[in-house]
Amino acid sequence: MLLKKIFNETDSKWNAIVREFEAILGKDGVVRRKDELLTYECDGLTAYRKRPALVVLPRTTEQVAAIVKICDRDRILWVARGAGTGLSGGALPVEDCVLIVTARMNQILEIDLENQRVVVQPGVINNWVTQAVSGAGFYYAPDPSSQIICSIGGNVAENSGGVHCLKYGVTTNHVLGLKLVIPDGSILDVGGSIPEMPGYDLTGLFVGSEGTLGIATEITLRILKTPESICVLLADFTSIEAAGSSVADIIGAGIIPAGMEIMDNLSINAVEDVAKTNCYPRDAEAILLVELDGLAVEVAANKKRVAEICQKNGARNITLANDAETRLKLWKGRKAAFAAAGHVSPNYFVQDGVIPRTQLARVLQEINNLSQQYGYRIANVFHAGDGNLHPLVLYDNSVPGAWEEVEKLGGEILKLCVEAGGSLSGEHGIGSDKNCYMPYMFNEIDLETMQYVRDCFNSKGLANPGKLFPTPRTCGEAANAQKMAQFKDAELY
Ligand SMILES: Cc1cc2nc3c(=O)[nH]c(=O)nc-3n(C[C@H](O)[C@H](O)[C@H](O)COP(=O)(O)OP(=O)(O)OC[C@H]3O[C@@H](n4cnc5c(N)ncnc54)[C@H](O)[C@@H]3O)c2cc1C
């Protein structure tokens, strides 16, 4: 491949490019030693690894723009990376790419409590936003379980969700405006500081675009008032179906909890082994966590109704947490669920399918059948309120062929979700993991339309190539591949 040529370290053209990057960022803003580059060879989907040619660590929008301009000029592939916690291989480097890491863009630039908004750089960690405003009675609603480590830039690119997204919506509902560096190096402002803007919703388009349209360098977020009252209720059941029926009945009763999560027996035992909450009964087939928030009178009335609904569905015990400390204790196990899977098994692979709530019992049974058919244990943890499943397939990567089987099993689970009327991803994105499954959900015209949109921003295909769209590629990508082929004859290569 011709691009490789410029990444030959002895090549004078390549060294000249590295010097240009160093002139923009300083020597400590460019990582080129092979051992240091190892840190960046994968994201949270560790089964795939690729070392980037170079890592750059900008601090400002202008620095990002200058780097991207050089990449555009010399047709260098690049990939944006936030904290690298993504679970779909979105920040996985591609061959010979420059990885643009936003870790040093970690400033909260503005806090405007009166207008309920905060402006941040993309490397700001999700949880820092709430920490910065909680003293004044505000919070930032989207709360992925990785919120103590993942970046807002990554949240924007993945349109991340979390426990509170049932009631408050995912990241896209909380982003008012963005400063972007698009792949030709131009700086663009989309959206603004108020929710409704005329014209195309380019903010909405960018959120969830997985680094294929450019890099967000400043993000204006909506913050919310902390609710007057919050209560968490934990109910345990002898069947997962009973927990699922409770979810349907709670929503059916017109109650919209802030969050509703289910964990199955395998997950319960994994988190109790690791997080030792002593709150989750080890013999329960399922636990249901329901968070209610709002005015104190409303929460008081709803917690009574939710408890009644759970009891009607056969809940054995109901634990209530009204104070912050007990609430945290009840949530601790759920938040540690993925990490706990890593303690009970050498490796795990997490899927992220969505199904209609009404299909919960049937799909879980089918996942169980697949688990037996393939011979891998599957722990189930899910955002039950919005039907977002996270089956965790436990396996041992040192066993030859295990990963290939697990990957196939993951594909079958996703197919099951789509066939049930659901989706390939609820919050972790498509990345390089699920792009081959996109044709399960979209026809060629759908995919081509999306690729036309991508080509408007990323016409040379330099930004995060190979992500999101299926391989082998359909028409829009074919046009791009043709363009790339033309570069072969360019003088530089
Ligand atoms: C233990 C654990 C629990 C998790 N729980 C949840 C959960 O509850 N909900 C959830 O939604 N996710 C969850 N995730 C997944 C992950 O944390 C999210 O996808 C998160 O948003 C990724 O952020 P990041 O900063 O790590 O992004 P990265 O992994 O670095 O990048 C993710 C994608 O964003 C792109 N990107 C990064 N920064 C920018 C930018 N500034 N501009 C444009 N594109 C950019 C990258 O190219 C890549 O495609 C979890 C992950 C782990 C490991």
The ligand as an ORCA input file, in Angstrom:
! r2SCAN-3c Opt
* xyz 0 1
  C     -16.615     -0.762     31.598
  C     -17.290     -0.033     30.477
  C     -18.613      0.348     30.616
  C     -19.250      1.032     29.579
  N     -20.548      1.430     29.751
  C     -21.162      2.142     28.792
  C     -22.498      2.584     28.963
  O     -23.138      2.356     29.980
  N     -23.051      3.293     27.956
  C     -22.365      3.587     26.819
  O     -22.919      4.244     25.940
  N     -21.104      3.177     26.617
  C     -20.480      2.471     27.569
  N     -19.190      2.044     27.379
  C     -18.511      2.317     26.097
  C     -17.647      3.603     26.050
  O     -17.230      4.002     27.344
  C     -18.406      4.737     25.354
  O     -18.619      4.394     24.003
  C     -17.676      6.088     25.409
  O     -18.479      7.089     24.856
  C     -16.356      6.098     24.656
  O     -15.657      7.278     25.022
  P     -14.085      7.371     24.831
  O     -13.661      8.710     25.245
  O     -13.422      6.252     25.508
  O     -13.993      7.230     23.254
  P     -12.991      6.367     22.369
  O     -13.137      4.924     22.661
  O     -11.638      6.943     22.445
  O     -13.579      6.664     20.929
  C     -14.870      6.231     20.579
  C     -15.220      6.754     19.183
  O     -15.309      8.165     19.240
  C     -14.457      8.774     18.279
  N     -14.006     10.010     18.904
  C     -13.378     10.158     20.100
  N     -13.221     11.459     20.380
  C     -13.751     12.149     19.349
  C     -13.916     13.524     19.065
  N     -13.485     14.490     19.885
  N     -14.519     13.880     17.909
  C     -14.967     12.938     17.045
  N     -14.845     11.622     17.260
  C     -14.256     11.238     18.407
  C     -13.389      7.729     17.998
  O     -12.835      7.881     16.700
  C     -14.190      6.448     18.106
  O     -14.855      6.191     16.907
  C     -18.530      1.335     28.384
  C     -17.193      0.948     28.255
  C     -16.582      0.269     29.281
  C     -15.137     -0.107     29.109
*
